[in-house]
Amino acid sequence: MRPLLMVATPGEAQHLRGLGVSVRVSGIGAVNAALATADAVREERPDLVVSVGIGGAYPSSGLTFGDVAFSSEMIYATLGAMGGEGGQEFLDLAALGFELVDGLHNRLPAWDGAREWTRRAQGVLGEVNARAVLGPILTVDTVTGTASGADILERRFPGALVEGMEGSAVAHAARRLGVPALEIRSVSNPVGPRDRAAWRISEALTSLTVALQTVLRN
Ligand SMILES: O=C(O)c1cccc(C(=O)CC[C@H]2O[C@@H](n3cnc4c(=O)[nH]cnc43)[C@H](O)[C@@H]2O)c1
């Protein structure tokens, strides 16, 4: 297998350089992520693209610092329109009659090995009291900074585990070039009221590295 890891920041890349696979830095956000993924796929011809990084955990996920979310699907959580009664209803691309790619709308299915990778990561993370969980991962353009914002997204996408700012765009670009994709995010912060002091980035990057070492080994 020739996986390509896409990260947003040099700090994330630094932790992952020793894994023996290609790691590319895109910059923050969906546009950077899509453009960098397209360039990297054309240059390196991977057979799997993995969007990896830190992320915020939704309260209902039960995930906490250092837990690792594996995507069952990557969802553009805010791509659509607000409408309906009082303008409070989210209309996704399907409701608007627009296709994203290949007949898909906001949701991009993950690579079909995602469940097996989650199982393997759970084996090793369990030893340090962290968890690996499979479920939807949301992509947002703005870090959610309020409890009501978290609540809105959890209602819109039941079962959502974590949010980040690049995963759907990485998967989208990879899909357009015929390569399967997966997103893996380690929890650095809860989604909710902004508290920058509470972020635990180092802990998140350590368990992300452990999880990746395990799944990439076989
Ligand atoms: O709120 C701040 O002051 C702040 C300070 C430093 C960095 C940020 C970011 O927005 C980093 C975004 C970066 O990290 C990923 N990430 C991590 N946690 C979250 C989250 O809760 N919601 C969305 N994205 C998150 C994201 O993928 C970016 O690559 C903010």
Ligand as a Chemical Component Dictionary entry (heavy atoms), coordinates in Angstrom:
data_LIG
# 
_chem_comp.id                   LIG 
_chem_comp.type                 NON-POLYMER 
_chem_comp.pdbx_formal_charge   0 
_chem_comp.three_letter_code    LIG 
# 
loop_
_chem_comp_atom.comp_id 
_chem_comp_atom.atom_id 
_chem_comp_atom.alt_atom_id 
_chem_comp_atom.type_symbol 
_chem_comp_atom.charge 
_chem_comp_atom.model_Cartn_x 
_chem_comp_atom.model_Cartn_y 
_chem_comp_atom.model_Cartn_z 
_chem_comp_atom.pdbx_ordinal 
LIG O1  O1  O 0 -9.222  29.643 18.511 1  
LIG C1  C1  C 0 -8.012  29.912 18.458 2  
LIG O2  O2  O 0 -7.472  30.803 19.078 3  
LIG C2  C2  C 0 -7.141  29.075 17.615 4  
LIG C3  C3  C 0 -5.800  29.074 17.867 5  
LIG C4  C4  C 0 -4.979  28.286 17.119 6  
LIG C5  C5  C 0 -5.472  27.513 16.103 7  
LIG C6  C6  C 0 -6.836  27.534 15.849 8  
LIG C7  C7  C 0 -7.383  26.765 14.768 9  
LIG O3  O3  O 0 -8.436  27.080 14.307 10 
LIG C8  C8  C 0 -6.635  25.577 14.266 11 
LIG C9  C9  C 0 -7.449  24.861 13.233 12 
LIG C10 C10 C 0 -6.697  23.668 12.717 13 
LIG O4  O4  O 0 -6.817  22.620 13.628 14 
LIG C11 C11 C 0 -7.904  21.761 13.270 15 
LIG N1  N1  N 0 -8.861  21.861 14.389 16 
LIG C12 C12 C 0 -8.540  21.560 15.650 17 
LIG N2  N2  N 0 -9.586  21.696 16.450 18 
LIG C13 C13 C 0 -10.597 22.126 15.698 19 
LIG C14 C14 C 0 -11.960 22.444 15.994 20 
LIG O5  O5  O 0 -12.452 22.366 17.132 21 
LIG N3  N3  N 0 -12.732 22.846 14.962 22 
LIG C15 C15 C 0 -12.249 22.917 13.695 23 
LIG N4  N4  N 0 -10.962 22.620 13.371 24 
LIG C16 C16 C 0 -10.156 22.226 14.362 25 
LIG C17 C17 C 0 -8.386  22.221 11.895 26 
LIG O6  O6  O 0 -8.519  21.124 11.022 27 
LIG C18 C18 C 0 -7.306  23.194 11.432 28 
LIG O7  O7  O 0 -6.328  22.533 10.663 29 
LIG C19 C19 C 0 -7.680  28.310 16.613 30 
# 
loop_
_chem_comp_bond.comp_id 
_chem_comp_bond.atom_id_1 
_chem_comp_bond.atom_id_2 
_chem_comp_bond.value_order 
_chem_comp_bond.pdbx_ordinal 
LIG O1  C1  DOUB 1  
LIG C1  O2  SING 2  
LIG C1  C2  SING 3  
LIG C2  C3  SING 4  
LIG C2  C19 DOUB 5  
LIG C3  C4  DOUB 6  
LIG C4  C5  SING 7  
LIG C5  C6  DOUB 8  
LIG C6  C7  SING 9  
LIG C6  C19 SING 10 
LIG C7  O3  DOUB 11 
LIG C7  C8  SING 12 
LIG C8  C9  SING 13 
LIG C9  C10 SING 14 
LIG C10 O4  SING 15 
LIG C10 C18 SING 16 
LIG O4  C11 SING 17 
LIG C11 N1  SING 18 
LIG C11 C17 SING 19 
LIG N1  C12 SING 20 
LIG N1  C16 SING 21 
LIG C12 N2  DOUB 22 
LIG N2  C13 SING 23 
LIG C13 C14 SING 24 
LIG C13 C16 DOUB 25 
LIG C14 O5  DOUB 26 
LIG C14 N3  SING 27 
LIG N3  C15 SING 28 
LIG C15 N4  DOUB 29 
LIG N4  C16 SING 30 
LIG C17 O6  SING 31 
LIG C17 C18 SING 32 
LIG C18 O7  SING 33 
# 
